[in-house]
Amino acid sequence: MVQNTFKFGGMTIDDPYAHLTNFLEICDTFKMQGVSDDAIRSITTWDDLAKVFLTKYFPPSKSMKLRADITTFAQGERETLYEACKRYKDLLRRFPHHQLPDGLVAQTFYYGLPHSNRTMLDAVAGGNLLRKSPEDGYELIEEMASRSYHPQSKMNADRRPTGMHQVDAFPSVAAQLEVMNKRIEELTLG
């Protein structure tokens, strides 16, 4: 079994990237004129340290599992676009050295969505979302995902009596129409 935690300086670390981030923040508090950041960190280069650190505390088996989690991503049946986007970004955050091209990362997310969400994103994009640059695609996805975030509706859904049907599509459709109207206005004015 792969151990996901390790001890460092008397504390247990669950996430090697969190440790690296913490290490950088601490090192950044020590600024001396004429002394490079690498000298403060007591290493030759930061990239070399990160590589050695990740090799030791991020074994290939864990890398393979996380890469598989990213490449086989699929939106859950009861998951909103916001929740799916958040979960996918979390997978990428936990494995930033996945070495997958940006286009493949965007394509994996897109094809992991149900047809209805892909159609909605294509409509907002004014055609196939994947024909946009990864940056533009991410921006549209973020915009649509943020519009599908409705924490109140989730709390109210838990309180509904059994036997009542819930229609969640209205807020999503309203958000889609709002974005499409905005795009049409931009095209008309442009």
Backbone hydrogen bonds, N-H to C=O, Kabsch-Sander energy under -0.5 kcal/mol:
donor,donor_aa,acceptor,acceptor_aa,energy
4,N,2,V,-0.5
6,F,13,I,-1.8
8,F,11,M,-3.0
11,M,8,F,-1.9
13,I,6,F,-3.4
19,H,15,D,-1.8
20,L,16,P,-2.5
21,T,17,Y,-2.6
22,N,18,A,-2.5
23,F,19,H,-3.0
24,L,20,L,-2.5
25,E,21,T,-2.3
26,I,22,N,-2.3
27,C,23,F,-2.6
28,D,24,L,-2.3
29,T,25,E,-0.5
29,T,26,I,-1.3
30,F,27,C,-1.6
31,K,29,T,-0.9
32,M,30,F,-0.5
35,V,32,M,-2.0
36,S,34,G,-0.5
40,I,36,S,-1.7
41,R,37,D,-2.0
42,S,38,D,-0.5
42,S,39,A,-0.7
43,I,38,D,-2.0
49,L,45,T,-1.7
50,A,46,W,-2.8
51,K,47,D,-2.3
52,V,48,D,-2.4
53,F,49,L,-2.9
54,L,50,A,-2.8
55,T,51,K,-2.1
56,K,52,V,-2.0
57,Y,53,F,-2.8
58,F,54,L,-1.8
62,K,59,P,-0.7
63,S,59,P,-2.1
64,M,60,P,-2.8
65,K,61,S,-1.9
66,L,62,K,-2.5
67,R,63,S,-2.6
68,A,64,M,-2.2
69,D,65,K,-2.4
70,I,66,L,-1.9
71,T,67,R,-2.7
72,T,68,A,-1.7
73,F,70,I,-1.3
75,Q,112,G,-3.3
79,E,76,G,-1.1
84,A,80,T,-2.6
85,C,81,L,-2.7
86,K,82,Y,-2.6
87,R,83,E,-2.4
88,Y,84,A,-2.5
89,K,85,C,-2.6
90,D,86,K,-1.9
91,L,87,R,-2.0
92,L,88,Y,-2.2
93,R,89,K,-2.5
94,R,90,D,-2.3
95,F,91,L,-0.7
98,H,95,F,-1.1
105,V,101,P,-2.1
106,A,102,D,-2.5
107,Q,103,G,-2.4
108,T,104,L,-2.6
109,F,105,V,-1.9
110,Y,106,A,-2.6
111,Y,107,Q,-2.8
112,G,108,T,-0.9
112,G,109,F,-0.6
113,L,110,Y,-1.4
117,N,114,P,-0.6
118,R,114,P,-2.1
119,T,115,H,-2.7
120,M,116,S,-2.0
121,L,117,N,-2.5
122,D,118,R,-2.6
123,A,119,T,-2.4
124,V,120,M,-2.2
125,A,121,L,-2.2
126,G,122,D,-0.8
126,G,123,A,-0.7
127,G,122,D,-2.7
131,R,128,N,-1.8
132,K,129,L,-1.8
137,G,133,S,-2.9
138,Y,134,P,-2.8
139,E,135,E,-2.1
140,L,136,D,-2.2
141,I,137,G,-2.6
142,E,138,Y,-3.0
143,E,139,E,-2.3
144,M,140,L,-2.7
145,A,141,I,-3.1
146,S,142,E,-2.7
147,R,143,E,-1.4
148,S,144,M,-1.0
148,S,145,A,-0.7
149,Y,146,S,-0.9
150,H,148,S,-0.8
154,K,150,H,-1.2
155,M,151,P,-1.7
156,N,152,Q,-2.6
157,A,153,S,-1.9
158,D,154,K,-1.2
159,R,155,M,-0.6
159,R,156,N,-0.7
160,R,156,N,-0.6
160,R,157,A,-0.7
164,M,161,P,-1.3
168,D,166,Q,-0.7
172,S,168,D,-0.8
173,V,169,A,-3.1
174,A,170,F,-3.0
175,A,171,P,-2.2
176,Q,172,S,-2.4
177,L,173,V,-2.8
178,E,174,A,-2.2
179,V,175,A,-2.3
180,M,176,Q,-2.7
181,N,177,L,-2.8
182,K,178,E,-2.0
183,R,179,V,-2.4
184,I,180,M,-2.5
185,E,181,N,-2.5
186,E,182,K,-2.3
187,L,183,R,-2.5
188,T,184,I,-2.7
189,L,185,E,-2.8
190,G,186,E,-2.3
